[in-house]
Amino acid sequence: MWSGPPQPDQGLPPPLAAVPVPWKSTDPCQGHRESPGALVETSAGEEAQGQEGPAAAQLDVLRLRSSSMEIREKGSEFLKEELHRAQKELKLKDEECERLSKVREQLEQELEELTASLFEEAHKMVREANMKQAASEKQLKEARGKVDTILFAEFQAWRESPTLDKTCPFLERVYREDVGPCLDFTMQELSVLVRAAVEDNTLTIEPVASQTLPTVKVAEVDCSSTNTCALSGLTRTCRHRIRLGDSKSHYYISPSSRARITAVCNFFTYIRYIQQGLVRQDEPMFWEIMRLRKEMSLAKLGFFPQEA
């Protein structure tokens, strides 16, 4: 039976005293013994490493924070530069838009001014045309009371059926009072030929050229001379010559003779237009015929433009 723990006084031998023995590693790789001092140093190194771990982690965090701040600063600078560049481009575009807007406003203003000017000019032309028409109507009314009523009646009768027959009363009067005297030159033989060519519309007037021309004599007058008029026989500087029909002969004429022939040709041209239906307004037509008759009267009296 168990009667409690043994007592020292019950004849047991005394305990062994602790005797220090040399420590030997059981690791077969280590062939030498290590002193207790080495164990102390190892423990101190492990403790130091345990203390350096949090400091290194904190240093890494600081480095990350520093790198992050640097990236932010560089990114911020880049964005600022891009923003500045965009603002500059936007400013340039705004200036260009403003310039184009001013150009458009200027063009619109010029267009408005031009439109107003054209409208005013058109209105002025219409007003002047109305005034001329009113004046023509007034002159016609006055003329009907002043001019020979027989002449106007003859014109109206001819206007109903226009013809080039010179036996009709209207043209017979014009031939007798204007055409005949205007084409009555000193050289009668050539005058007859010229009158027939004018009536047939086969007479040609052209400026004097320097080439050699055939000589044609009419009534003892040298018609090939540029210093003698073939129609009047007077010594004049002849700047033009006439040709009758298909004839190759030319006759030099003075400025006065040319003006008389031209005045008659203008009259015949106008009445041909009337006959062909190219002129239809009766009132201006009568006054135009009166003007052409006036030109024939002035030409036969020796009044003509200097360029003739």
TAGIQUI-V123871 format. One record per residue. N is the residue number from 0. SS is DSSP state (a for helix, b for strand, c for the rest). BURIAL is # if it has 9 or more other C-alpha atoms within 8 Angstrom, else .. Layout:
n: (N & N)
ss: (SS & SS)
burial: (BURIAL & BURIAL)
This chain:
n: (0 & 1 & 2 & 3 & 4 & 5 & 6 & 7 & 8 & 9 & 10 & 11 & 12 & 13 & 14 & 15 & 16 & 17 & 18 & 19 & 20 & 21 & 22 & 23 & 24 & 25 & 26 & 27 & 28 & 29 & 30 & 31 & 32 & 33 & 34 & 35 & 36 & 37 & 38 & 39 & 40 & 41 & 42 & 43 & 44 & 45 & 46 & 47 & 48 & 49 & 50 & 51 & 52 & 53 & 54 & 55 & 56 & 57 & 58 & 59 & 60 & 61 & 62 & 63 & 64 & 65 & 66 & 67 & 68 & 69 & 70 & 71 & 72 & 73 & 74 & 75 & 76 & 77 & 78 & 79 & 80 & 81 & 82 & 83 & 84 & 85 & 86 & 87 & 88 & 89 & 90 & 91 & 92 & 93 & 94 & 95 & 96 & 97 & 98 & 99 & 100 & 101 & 102 & 103 & 104 & 105 & 106 & 107 & 108 & 109 & 110 & 111 & 112 & 113 & 114 & 115 & 116 & 117 & 118 & 119 & 120 & 121 & 122 & 123 & 124 & 125 & 126 & 127 & 128 & 129 & 130 & 131 & 132 & 133 & 134 & 135 & 136 & 137 & 138 & 139 & 140 & 141 & 142 & 143 & 144 & 145 & 146 & 147 & 148 & 149 & 150 & 151 & 152 & 153 & 154 & 155 & 156 & 157 & 158 & 159 & 160 & 161 & 162 & 163 & 164 & 165 & 166 & 167 & 168 & 169 & 170 & 171 & 172 & 173 & 174 & 175 & 176 & 177 & 178 & 179 & 180 & 181 & 182 & 183 & 184 & 185 & 186 & 187 & 188 & 189 & 190 & 191 & 192 & 193 & 194 & 195 & 196 & 197 & 198 & 199 & 200 & 201 & 202 & 203 & 204 & 205 & 206 & 207 & 208 & 209 & 210 & 211 & 212 & 213 & 214 & 215 & 216 & 217 & 218 & 219 & 220 & 221 & 222 & 223 & 224 & 225 & 226 & 227 & 228 & 229 & 230 & 231 & 232 & 233 & 234 & 235 & 236 & 237 & 238 & 239 & 240 & 241 & 242 & 243 & 244 & 245 & 246 & 247 & 248 & 249 & 250 & 251 & 252 & 253 & 254 & 255 & 256 & 257 & 258 & 259 & 260 & 261 & 262 & 263 & 264 & 265 & 266 & 267 & 268 & 269 & 270 & 271 & 272 & 273 & 274 & 275 & 276 & 277 & 278 & 279 & 280 & 281 & 282 & 283 & 284 & 285 & 286 & 287 & 288 & 289 & 290 & 291 & 292 & 293 & 294 & 295 & 296 & 297 & 298 & 299 & 300 & 301 & 302 & 303 & 304 & 305 & 306 & 307)
ss: (c & c & c & c & c & c & c & c & c & c & c & c & c & c & c & c & c & c & c & c & c & c & c & c & c & c & c & c & c & c & c & c & c & c & c & a & a & a & a & a & a & a & a & a & a & a & a & a & a & a & a & a & a & a & a & a & a & a & a & a & a & a & a & a & a & a & a & a & a & a & a & a & a & a & a & a & a & a & a & a & a & a & a & a & a & a & a & a & a & a & a & a & a & a & a & a & a & a & a & a & a & a & a & a & a & a & a & a & a & a & a & a & a & a & a & a & a & a & a & a & a & a & a & a & a & a & a & a & a & a & a & a & a & a & a & a & a & a & a & a & a & a & a & a & a & a & c & c & a & a & a & a & a & a & a & a & a & a & a & a & c & c & c & c & c & c & c & c & a & a & a & a & a & a & a & a & a & a & a & a & a & a & c & c & c & c & c & a & a & a & a & a & a & a & a & a & a & a & a & a & c & c & b & b & b & b & b & c & c & c & c & c & c & c & c & c & b & b & c & c & b & b & c & c & c & c & c & b & c & c & c & c & c & c & b & c & c & c & c & b & b & b & b & b & c & c & c & c & c & c & b & b & b & c & a & a & a & a & a & a & a & a & a & a & a & a & a & a & a & a & a & a & a & a & a & c & c & c & c & c & c & a & a & a & a & a & a & a & a & a & a & a & a & a & a & a & a & a & a & a & c & c & c & c & c & c & c & c)
burial: (. & . & . & . & . & . & . & . & . & . & . & . & . & . & . & . & . & . & . & . & . & . & . & . & # & . & . & . & . & . & . & . & . & # & . & . & . & . & # & . & . & . & . & . & . & . & . & . & . & . & . & . & . & . & . & . & . & . & . & . & . & . & . & . & . & . & . & . & . & . & . & . & . & . & . & . & . & . & . & . & . & . & . & . & . & . & . & . & . & . & . & . & . & . & . & . & . & . & . & . & . & . & . & . & . & . & . & . & . & . & . & . & . & . & . & . & . & . & . & . & . & . & . & . & . & . & . & . & . & . & . & . & . & . & . & # & # & . & . & # & . & . & . & # & . & . & . & . & . & . & # & # & . & # & # & . & . & # & . & . & . & . & . & . & . & . & . & . & . & # & # & # & . & # & # & # & . & # & # & # & # & # & # & . & . & . & # & . & . & # & # & . & # & # & # & . & # & # & . & . & . & # & # & . & . & . & . & # & . & . & . & . & . & . & . & # & # & # & . & . & # & # & # & # & . & # & . & # & # & # & # & # & # & . & . & # & # & # & # & # & # & # & # & # & . & . & . & . & # & # & # & # & # & # & # & # & # & # & # & # & # & . & # & # & # & # & # & # & . & # & # & # & # & # & # & . & . & . & . & . & . & . & # & . & # & # & . & . & # & . & . & # & # & . & # & # & # & # & # & # & . & . & . & # & . & . & . & .)
